[in-house]
Each structure stands twice: as C-alpha cells, then as structure tokens.
Amino acid sequence: MAELTRIRRGSLVDTAIDSLRDAIQQEHWRVGERLPVEASLSEALGVSRNTVREAVRVLVHVGMLETRQGDGTYVRAVRDPGEALRRVARSRLRDQLEVRIMLEAEAAGLAAGRRTAGDLQRMTDALDQRARAGSNLAERVSHDERFHHAVVEAAHNPALLEMYRYFAQSVAETIERTEQDADLPEPSQEDHELLLAAIRQQNPERAVTLARALLAPSLAALEGRDTQ
C-alpha cells in the first residue's frame, strides 16, 4: 500500500483529505485503481474509520474518487477540480478574460446554429432586464451573467456547459471588474443586442466575431497595462 502521512494534530478530517489527495496526485494509486479498504487506510493514517469515511466522501464529492456499491472505492481523477478552480480565481484578470472569450465565442457560434425559441426568449429577457437595471451595478451584473449563461445553454453542448459552469465564479468576477474599473471599456447594451441578433439570425460566423469583440477592448487595455 502507498505510504501515507500519519495524522497527528489539527482537523483530522481536513488533514486526512489532504493526505489522501496528495497520495492520489502523486499517483500512489492510478486512475481506475481501487483504494485499500477502510480499515487499512485508518491504520495507515492513524485516525478512526469514521474520519477516513468522511474524507473519502469529500473526495468522492469533488470527483477524485468513485464509490462502487459492494466493490470499493476507486480513483477517478488525479486532480482536485476545486483546487484547479482556486488557481483560476488567483490568476490575472487578463488570463481569465482570455479563457472567458474562448468559451463564450465557441458557445455563441454553436448557439447560432442550435438555438430554440425558448433559448431566444431567455436571452432576450436577460438583456431587457440588463437594460432596465440602468446604473444599478449589482442588478446589471446579475442580468449580464444570465445572458451569457443563456447563450452557453443555447449551444446545447453538455460538456461546454459544464466547463462554463465550472468557470462561472471567474466569469462573474470578470463581469463585475470590467463594469467597475473605469479604465476598462465596458461592453455596451448595444454590443450585447448585436450578439443576440446574430444568434437569432442563425449566423455563426458573425456570432463568434461579435462574442470575441465584446471583451476585446477590455483585454487590449489589460495587455497594455502589462507592458507598461
């Protein structure tokens, strides 16, 4: 069995999670491999079986482990998605914008070809409420997020939607920061309406171009800062 760090003080569950996560990331157990039984893990870590059970439950929840009824617990992934998201959150706004542009531009192109009447209604409602929010920043940001989520949903690509949902917190932060920072060009209501029109007209090429153009001025401004 892989050598685990025995737990001595502090939060037992948190430390057990860290120890198991580290062992998985160092590939002491590879993807698809079954973990030792609960009693063995408990002895190796020096904690109770209840503590091991809770640590495993958390790692199952984040997607690193998979419990198979009657067969044991298996490694599903060697990276903790939660930690990846925390690294994304710590990255520069420019980097976050680049990723957001890639996801939203691809989604806009797909949405132009696949959107339904219901999709168009959700996008339209979000933009109408964005316009009515006026100078109320919190409301405008909220409806802006709703619009972009509706565009991604209209792409009808479950994998892309899951990636976007995973990135949702950073998307929210980039929207808020571009709205608040006076030095960053704010995408206008008209810019959003033009994008919606391209999707409504089922013009994928124009939708992709407009989705990229929406945040291009903010990205250029941030790149200018980095070179100063």
C-alpha positions as CSV (number, residue, x, y, z in Angstrom):
1,M,0.0,0.0,0.0
2,A,1.1,3.6,-0.6
3,E,2.9,5.3,2.2
4,L,0.6,7.9,3.8
5,T,1.5,10.7,6.2
6,R,0.2,9.9,9.7
7,I,-2.1,12.5,11.1
8,R,-1.1,14.0,14.5
9,R,-2.8,17.3,15.2
10,G,-5.3,19.7,13.8
11,S,-8.6,19.0,12.0
12,L,-8.5,15.2,11.5
13,V,-10.9,15.1,8.5
14,D,-9.2,18.0,6.7
15,T,-5.8,16.5,7.2
16,A,-7.0,13.1,6.1
17,I,-8.4,14.7,2.9
18,D,-5.0,16.4,2.3
19,S,-3.1,13.2,2.9
20,L,-5.3,11.1,0.5
21,R,-5.4,13.9,-2.1
22,D,-1.6,14.2,-2.1
23,A,-1.2,10.4,-2.4
24,I,-3.6,10.4,-5.4
25,Q,-1.9,13.4,-7.1
26,Q,1.4,11.6,-6.7
27,E,-0.2,8.6,-8.3
28,H,0.4,6.2,-5.5
29,W,-2.9,4.9,-6.8
30,R,-3.6,5.4,-10.5
31,V,-6.9,6.3,-12.2
32,G,-9.1,3.2,-12.1
33,E,-7.2,1.6,-9.3
34,R,-9.0,0.6,-6.1
35,L,-8.0,2.1,-2.8
36,P,-7.2,-0.1,0.2
37,V,-10.1,-1.0,2.4
38,E,-11.2,1.5,5.1
39,A,-9.5,-0.4,7.9
40,S,-6.1,-0.3,6.2
41,L,-6.4,3.4,5.4
42,S,-7.5,4.1,9.0
43,E,-4.4,2.3,10.3
44,A,-2.0,4.0,7.8
45,L,-3.3,7.5,8.7
46,G,-3.7,6.9,12.4
47,V,-7.3,8.0,12.5
48,S,-10.6,6.4,13.0
49,R,-12.5,4.7,10.3
50,N,-15.2,7.4,10.6
51,T,-12.6,10.1,9.8
52,V,-11.4,8.1,6.8
53,R,-15.1,7.6,5.7
54,E,-15.7,11.3,5.8
55,A,-12.5,12.2,3.9
56,V,-13.4,9.7,1.2
57,R,-16.9,11.1,1.0
58,V,-15.5,14.6,0.4
59,L,-13.1,13.4,-2.3
60,V,-16.0,11.5,-4.0
61,H,-18.0,14.7,-4.0
62,V,-15.2,16.7,-5.7
63,G,-14.8,13.9,-8.3
64,M,-11.4,12.5,-7.4
65,L,-12.8,9.2,-6.1
66,E,-15.7,7.0,-7.1
67,T,-17.5,4.6,-4.7
68,R,-18.9,1.4,-6.3
69,Q,-21.5,-0.3,-4.3
70,G,-20.2,-3.6,-3.0
71,D,-16.9,-3.2,-4.8
72,G,-14.9,-0.5,-3.0
73,T,-13.6,3.0,-3.8
74,Y,-11.7,3.8,-7.0
75,V,-9.5,6.7,-8.2
76,R,-11.5,8.7,-10.7
77,A,-9.1,11.7,-11.3
78,V,-5.7,12.7,-10.1
79,R,-6.5,16.4,-9.9
80,D,-8.9,18.1,-7.5
81,P,-11.2,20.3,-9.6
82,G,-11.8,22.5,-6.6
83,E,-8.1,23.3,-6.4
84,A,-8.0,24.0,-10.1
85,L,-10.8,26.5,-9.7
86,R,-9.0,28.2,-6.8
87,R,-5.9,28.5,-9.1
88,V,-8.1,30.1,-11.8
89,A,-9.5,32.5,-9.2
90,R,-6.0,33.5,-8.3
91,S,-4.9,34.1,-11.9
92,R,-4.7,37.5,-13.6
93,L,-7.9,39.2,-14.9
94,R,-6.3,39.2,-18.4
95,D,-5.9,35.4,-18.2
96,Q,-9.5,34.9,-17.0
97,L,-10.8,37.1,-19.8
98,E,-8.9,35.1,-22.4
99,V,-10.5,31.9,-21.2
100,R,-13.9,33.5,-21.0
101,I,-13.7,34.8,-24.5
102,M,-12.7,31.4,-25.8
103,L,-15.6,29.7,-24.1
104,E,-18.2,32.3,-24.9
105,A,-17.2,32.7,-28.6
106,E,-17.4,29.0,-29.2
107,A,-20.8,28.9,-27.4
108,A,-22.1,31.8,-29.4
109,G,-21.2,30.1,-32.7
110,L,-22.9,26.9,-31.7
111,A,-25.9,28.8,-30.3
112,A,-26.5,30.5,-33.6
113,G,-27.0,27.1,-35.2
114,R,-28.9,25.3,-32.4
115,R,-30.9,27.9,-30.5
116,T,-34.6,27.3,-29.9
117,A,-37.4,29.7,-29.4
118,G,-37.1,29.1,-25.6
119,D,-33.4,29.9,-25.8
120,L,-34.0,33.2,-27.6
121,Q,-36.7,34.2,-25.1
122,R,-34.3,33.6,-22.1
123,M,-31.5,35.6,-23.8
124,T,-34.0,38.4,-24.7
125,D,-35.4,38.6,-21.2
126,A,-32.0,38.8,-19.6
127,L,-30.9,41.6,-21.9
128,D,-34.2,43.5,-21.4
129,Q,-33.6,43.3,-17.6
130,R,-30.0,44.3,-18.0
131,A,-31.1,47.4,-19.9
132,R,-33.7,48.2,-17.2
133,A,-31.1,47.9,-14.4
134,G,-29.5,51.1,-15.6
135,S,-27.0,52.4,-13.0
136,N,-27.8,49.6,-10.5
137,L,-24.5,47.7,-10.8
138,A,-25.5,44.6,-8.9
139,E,-28.6,44.1,-11.0
140,R,-26.8,44.8,-14.3
141,V,-24.1,42.3,-13.5
142,S,-26.6,39.7,-12.4
143,H,-28.6,40.0,-15.7
144,D,-25.4,40.2,-17.7
145,E,-24.4,36.8,-16.2
146,R,-27.9,35.4,-17.0
147,F,-27.5,36.5,-20.6
148,H,-24.1,34.8,-21.1
149,H,-25.3,31.7,-19.3
150,A,-28.3,31.6,-21.6
151,V,-26.0,31.8,-24.7
152,V,-23.9,28.9,-23.5
153,E,-27.1,26.9,-22.7
154,A,-28.3,27.6,-26.2
155,A,-25.2,25.9,-27.6
156,H,-26.8,22.6,-26.4
157,N,-23.4,21.1,-25.7
158,P,-23.4,19.5,-22.2
159,A,-19.6,19.3,-22.0
160,L,-19.2,23.0,-22.9
161,L,-22.0,23.9,-20.4
162,E,-20.3,22.0,-17.6
163,M,-17.0,23.7,-18.3
164,Y,-18.7,27.1,-18.3
165,R,-20.5,26.3,-15.0
166,Y,-17.1,25.3,-13.6
167,F,-15.7,28.6,-14.6
168,A,-18.8,30.6,-13.5
169,Q,-17.3,32.3,-10.5
170,S,-14.4,33.7,-12.5
171,V,-16.9,34.8,-15.2
172,A,-18.9,36.7,-12.6
173,E,-15.8,38.3,-11.3
174,T,-14.6,39.4,-14.8
175,I,-18.1,40.9,-15.5
176,E,-18.1,42.8,-12.2
177,R,-14.5,44.1,-12.6
178,T,-15.0,45.3,-16.2
179,E,-18.1,47.1,-15.1
180,Q,-16.4,48.7,-12.1
181,D,-13.0,49.6,-13.5
182,A,-13.2,53.0,-15.2
183,D,-10.1,52.2,-17.2
184,L,-11.6,49.1,-18.8
185,P,-14.0,49.6,-21.7
186,E,-17.5,48.4,-20.7
187,P,-19.4,46.3,-23.2
188,S,-22.5,48.2,-24.1
189,Q,-26.1,47.2,-24.2
190,E,-25.9,47.6,-28.0
191,D,-22.9,45.2,-28.2
192,H,-25.0,42.6,-26.4
193,E,-28.0,43.2,-28.6
194,L,-25.9,42.8,-31.7
195,L,-24.7,39.4,-30.5
196,L,-28.2,38.3,-29.8
197,A,-29.3,39.4,-33.2
198,A,-26.6,37.3,-34.9
199,I,-27.7,34.3,-32.9
200,R,-31.4,35.0,-33.7
201,Q,-30.4,35.2,-37.4
202,Q,-28.5,31.9,-37.2
203,N,-25.3,33.5,-38.4
204,P,-22.5,31.5,-36.6
205,E,-19.5,33.4,-38.1
206,R,-20.9,36.8,-37.0
207,A,-21.9,35.5,-33.6
208,V,-18.4,34.3,-32.9
209,T,-16.9,37.6,-34.2
210,L,-19.3,39.6,-32.0
211,A,-18.7,37.5,-28.9
212,R,-15.0,38.0,-29.2
213,A,-15.4,41.7,-29.9
214,L,-17.5,42.1,-26.8
215,L,-14.5,41.8,-24.5
216,A,-11.6,42.5,-26.9
217,P,-11.3,46.2,-25.8
218,S,-11.0,45.2,-22.1
219,L,-8.5,42.6,-23.0
220,A,-6.4,45.0,-25.0
221,A,-6.5,47.5,-22.1
222,L,-5.2,44.9,-19.7
223,E,-2.5,43.8,-22.1
224,G,-1.4,47.5,-22.3
225,R,-1.1,47.6,-18.5
226,D,1.1,44.5,-18.5
227,T,3.5,46.1,-21.0
228,Q,3.9,49.3,-19.1
